[in-house]
Amino acid sequence: MIWSVIFLVIGIMVLAAGLYYFLKEKNDPESRKIYGIISVAGAVIVVYTAVKLLAGF
């Protein structure tokens, strides 16, 4: 259970950082691509961990 909470916090931090830099570097298409991928990875971690927590695994 504690690991799930840790992964949830890490996922939220990765998602937030990716979105922050995605918006900050709005004029550079290469940076937007990279930070978009990082944001999606963070979102996947958050969704997977939240579903795992809610299901009780």
Contacts in CASP RR format, 6 or more apart in sequence:
PFRMAT RR
TARGET T0000
AUTHOR 0000-0000-0000
METHOD contacts of the structure
MODEL  1
MIWSVIFLVIGIMVLAAGLYYFLKEKNDPESRKIYGIISVAGAVIVVYTA
VKLLAGF
1 53 0 8 1.000
4 49 0 8 1.000
4 52 0 8 1.000
4 53 0 8 1.000
5 53 0 8 1.000
7 45 0 8 1.000
7 49 0 8 1.000
8 45 0 8 1.000
8 46 0 8 1.000
8 49 0 8 1.000
8 50 0 8 1.000
8 53 0 8 1.000
10 45 0 8 1.000
11 42 0 8 1.000
11 45 0 8 1.000
11 46 0 8 1.000
11 49 0 8 1.000
12 42 0 8 1.000
12 46 0 8 1.000
14 38 0 8 1.000
14 39 0 8 1.000
14 41 0 8 1.000
14 42 0 8 1.000
14 45 0 8 1.000
15 39 0 8 1.000
15 42 0 8 1.000
15 43 0 8 1.000
15 45 0 8 1.000
15 46 0 8 1.000
17 38 0 8 1.000
18 35 0 8 1.000
18 36 0 8 1.000
18 38 0 8 1.000
18 39 0 8 1.000
18 42 0 8 1.000
19 35 0 8 1.000
19 39 0 8 1.000
21 31 0 8 1.000
21 35 0 8 1.000
21 38 0 8 1.000
22 31 0 8 1.000
22 32 0 8 1.000
22 35 0 8 1.000
22 36 0 8 1.000
22 39 0 8 1.000
25 31 0 8 1.000
25 32 0 8 1.000
25 35 0 8 1.000
26 32 0 8 1.000
END
